[in-house]
Structure formats: C-alpha cells, structure tokens
C-alpha cells in the first residue's frame, strides 16, 4: 500500500513539475515543492472598493477614496495602506487603472509580467485590467496616485488617450522635466481642492481628468498637433478592444465580435487590419496568451486545468497554441519564471 501511494505521489509530481530541478540539479522533494507553492501568491483584484474594505480612514489630509474615485497626494505616513498593499511578489489585477507620479525614491514592479522601475520625476499611466506586482520600494518612496472607474467618465466626450486608457490599451512611462512636474502638481492640487467643494461637482472633476490626459499627451510631444475628431472606424476599433478585453478567454470567433458590433465579419476584419495593422485574431490571441501566462505564474493549476479554464478543447491544443505564440511549452515557461 505504501509503495502504491508513493508511486501515485511521484506520478502527480511529475505531471506538475516535469522534472523540476533545484539549483544543484537535484529533483526537488515533495516537501520542497509544497513549501515553494505556499510561497506563491494567488492573483487578487485591487480596486477602490478593495482599498475601502481594508478598514482604513478613506478621507484625510493626504487621500480621498470612494467607490469610483481615488486621489492620494502622498503615501508618506500611510502605513495603514502601504503595509497591506505594497506586499512583495503579491500579484494584483487593477480594477481601475492608475496614474502614478513619483515624487521621490523609486519602486520596482512587474506590470503584466514585465519588470519595470519607476524613479523620482517620472509618470506611469496604466489602464484598467493590468496585472501588478510590487518587487521593491525605497525607504524614501513617495508618490501621488489617481484612480477612477470607467463609469465615472460616463457621458463625457473622451479624447484619444483617455479613450485608449479606459479601453485597456495604455501602459506608458514618461520622464518629466521641472516645468512638466509643476504643471502636473498644479492639476492634482486643483483636483484636491474640487474634491472638497460642497456639493462636489462631478462634471468639474470629469473636466479636470480630461485636462490631465490632454496634458499627458502634451508631455508625449503631441501637444503641437490639433486633436482630431474620432472617426467611426476608430470608435468601432475602440469598442472591439473593449470586447476583446472582456470576452477573449471564452470567445475566439470573428463572428462573435462582429455580431456585438453589428457589422459583418468581413468588414470587421478589414477595419481592424486597416486601423491597427493587425488581425482580429492577433488581438484575441494576445489577450488569451496573457491570461495563460498569468495562470502559469501565479497559480499552481496543472496545464490541463488551465487549458480547461481558457476554453481550449484539450491540453494538447493549448500546448500547441502556447508554443506557437512563445516558442516554449507551458511547463518550460512556468519553470523559467521561477
């Protein structure tokens, strides 16, 4: 009986690790594998609502946090938040995007599995849906951060960058000169003042968010160009990207997206290629691949379980897809990320 149990354990271990080796090249023990898995952290949502549920004071001299809008002027002295959120290697999926202005120090993060460092005098803009991990932050780290729900800007005419941000297509980092920093601080300060108006004017805050994104476009060097009115094709493309971000895991048929947009599949394929230089399935496959990578990195699920959750007909089909997209098998990718 003991021998049969040992053989079963060895079979399940080999299915999960496929020869997981430690630095000395020896097969990891069951205990070591178990301890390693305990250290890995599950992907969690991180949004304004989750921050409120941390049972901290939502309003003080440095922060204003509601269910659809949050502005933090400084994280210094905010240990009630930072100790619960700035957890190294804990992955979070951002329910709302973030606009982060680094005042001092630095923070190292992984954004959608790619490591990045944000230093003082830099700005980072990340769309909703991005996956964030904190790797390290300096003792003198201080930043200003803005977050708002997509619904907060409902009914507002959105410029190009703001639309792309809400649709999940922005992940940028910019270095700021002294003049740009002063302008950015002025906008955040004006937002802070408006937040304390009685009654609070939602329309004024929407306008200030629009001004902020227009200013960020200027920081990118686009300020000299007149903002063109969005064409119908660009509007359809934006709606398509939103649908992909929402449905790609379960829907990989061009007809599905064409039906949601009330156009023919042929027209949609042509429009997406002309607008973005890529095909409909390029966008869909990229979204599916990111979800697969996240599961491989942040869960202990076996390959067949991931294939099932991503709606592949069988594990073999999933492995072929993953290898075609990355040049590696799922297990090779998982081992390389450890």
N, C-alpha and C positions, 0 to 999 in steps of 0.2 A: 504493500500500500504506500509506504513512504517513497519507494522508488518511483511509483506511478505519479505521485504528487510532484516529486522533483522534476520528472520529465515534463509534466504539464507546465510547471513554472518556467522551465527552460524554453519551452515552445512559445509561451506568451511573451517572454522576454525577448526572444529573437525576433518575433513579429514586430515588436515595438522599436527595438534598437537597431536590428540588422547589423550586429557586430559593433555595438557602442564601445569605444575604447577610451581609456583614460590617457593622461599624458605619457605614462610609461608604456603604453601599448598593451596593457592587460585588460581583459574583459572586466567591466565594472560588475561588482557584486550586486545582488538583489537589494541589499541594504543601501548601497551607494546610489543605485538608481532611484530608490524610494526617497532618499534624502534630497537628491537633486530635483526630483519632481515636486517635493514640498516647497523648495525654494522658488520654483517658477510661479508666477502670479497670473491669475485669470484676468482677462480683459474686462474692464469696468467702464460704465458710462460716466462721463464727467460733464455735468451741465450746471446751470444756475440753480436748478431745483435740488441737485445733489449737494451743492455747497450750502444751501439753506438748511438742508437736513442734517448738516454737521452740528447743528445746535449752537452755532456761534451768533454773535450780535450782527445782524445784517447791515445796520447803519451806524457809522461812527465818523470821526474826522477824516478817515482815510478811505472809506469804502461805502458804496451804495449797491446793494444786491437785492433784486427782486426776481420773480419767476421768469421775466422776459428781458431784463436789462441789468447789466452789472458794470460798474466802473470802480476800479481800485487805483487810487492815486499812488500808493506806496505799499510795499509789503513789509517794510521795516516795522518791527514790533508787533507783527501779526502772527505770532507763533501758533495761535489757535487754529489758523488756516494752514500755514505752511507745513507744520508738523504732520498734518493729516493728509495733505495733498502732495507735497514735494517728497514723495516716497521713491527712493531709487529703484529703478527697474520695474515699477508698477505701471503697466500699460493702461491708458485711458482712451476711450473714444469720445471725442469732443462733440457734445450735443449741439452746442453753438460754436461758431468759430472764435478766434481770438485775434485781437490787435494788441501786440505787446511792444512797448517802448522800454528799452533797457537803459536805466538811469546810471547805474554803477555796477561794478563787478561783472560776473558772467554766469551763464547757465548752459550746461551741456544737456542736450536732449536727443532722443530719436524721434523723428517725425515720419510716420509711415515707414518705419524700419530703417530709415536713413539717418545716420548721426549728424548732428549739426551743433554749432556753438554760437550763442548769441552774446555779444560783448556790449559793453557800455557804448552809447551813442549809436545804437543800431535799432532797427524796427523790423518786427516779424509780423506778417499777416497770414493767417491760416484759416482756411474755410471750415465750415461745419463738416463733421464726419471723419476728420483726420484722426489718426491714432498717435498719441503722445506718450513717451516715456521720459521721466527725469533720470538723468545719469549722474549729474553732479552740479552743485552750485556753490559759488564762492561765499565766504562769510559776509562780504560786503555787498552781496547781491541785492539790488533794489530795482523795481520796475513799476511801470504803470500799465494797466491792462483793461481792455474794453471787451465786453461780450454782449451780444443781443440776439434774441431769437429771430428766425426768418419772418415770423408773423408780426414782429414789432414794426417792420417796414412795409407791412401790407398796405396797398393803396398808394404808395409813394413812387413817383417816377424815378427809376433807378438808372444811374449812369453805368457805363461799360464795366468798370472794375467792381462796383458794388453788386451788379447782377452776377458777374462771374464768381464773386465771393459767396453769395448766397447759394449759388448752384453747385458749390463744392469744387471749384476749379482754380482756387488761388492758394499758393504756398510760396511766399516770396520773403526775401530778407534784404533790407536796404541799409547802407551806411548813411548816416546823417551828418551834415555839417552844422556849425553853430546856428546859422540862420534857420535851417530847417527844424532843428531841435526847438528853438524858441517858438516857431510857428506851431509846431505840434503841441507843445506845452500850453500855448495860449488856447488852442481848440479844446484840449482836455479840461482846462480850467473853466472855460465858458460852459462846457457840458456840466461840470460840477456845480456851477452857480445855478444853472437852469434846473437841475435836479432838486434844488431846494426851494424853487418857486412854489407858491400856494395860490391856486392849484397848479400841479405840474402840467406843463403844455407838451403833450406827446408830439404834436406837429413840429414844435420848435426843436425837440430832440431829434426827430427824424431829419430835419433840415441840417442840423449840426453833424449827424452821421454822414449825410450826403456830402457836406463840405469836407469832412475828414477824408473820405475816399477820393474826392476830387483832388485834394491836396496831395494825397499819396501818389496819384497819377502824375502830378507835377514833380514830385520827388523822383519819379522814374524817368524824368526827362521828357514827358509828353505834354507838359504844360503849354508849349507853344502851339499845339495843334487844337483846332476847334473840335469840340466833341460832336461827332456826327450822330444823327438820329439813328436809332437801331432799326435795321431793315426787318421785314417779315422773316426772311431766311435766318437772320441772326436770332430772332426771337424763337423760331422753331428749334434751332440748334440748342439754345439755352434750355428750352423745355425738354429736349431729348436728353441732355446731360443730366438734368434733374431726375428723369425717369430711369436712366441707367444707374445712377447712384442708389436709387430706391429698389429697383427690381432685378438688377443684373444677375444676382445669385440664383434666382429661380426662373428667369425669363431670358432665353437666348435666341429668340426668333425675331427676325426683322419685322415680320407681320405684326407681332405684338406691339412694338413701339410705333409702327405706322398707324395701327388702329387707335392707339392712345392719342396720337397727334392728328387724327382724321386726314391722313394723306395716304397715297398708295406706297407700297414697299419700294417700288422702283424710284418714285420721286424722293423718298426719304434717303435712299442710298446715294442718289445723285447729289442731293442737298448737303448731306454730311461730308461727302468727299470734297465738294467744292468749297465748303465753309471751313473745314478743318484740315484737309489734306489726308484724312484717314477714313477708314471704312466704319460702318456701323459696328461690325463685329470686332474691329480693333478696340473700340471704346468699351464694348461689353466684356471682351476677354481680359482687358487690363483691370477692370473692376473685379472680375471673378478671381483673377490671379492675386490681387492684393488681399482679398478675403482669405484665400488659401494660405498665403504666407503668414498672415496674422494667426490663423489657427495652428499652423505648424510651429510658430514661435512661442505662442502664449497659451497653448493648451497641451494636455497630454493625450489628446484623442489620437487613436490609431488612424492610419491612412484610409482604411475603408470607412471609418466613421466620418472623416472629413469629406470624403467623396460623396457619402450619402447626404450630408447636410448641405453640400453645394449642388445637389440635384444632378450629379453625374450618374449615368446608368449603371456603372460598376467601377471598382477601384482601378482596373486596368485602363479604362478610358481616361480617368482622372490623371493617372500617372503619365500617360502619353501626352495629354494636354500640358501638364506641368513641365515635362521635359522639353516639349516643343517650345514653350514660352521662355524657359530659363536655362536650358542645357543641362539641368540636373534632375534627379529623381526627387520626390518629396522627402524621403529619408536623408538623402545627401544634403538637401537644403537645410533640413532641421539640424543635422549634426554640425553643419558649417556655421550655424547661428549661435551655437552654444559656446 
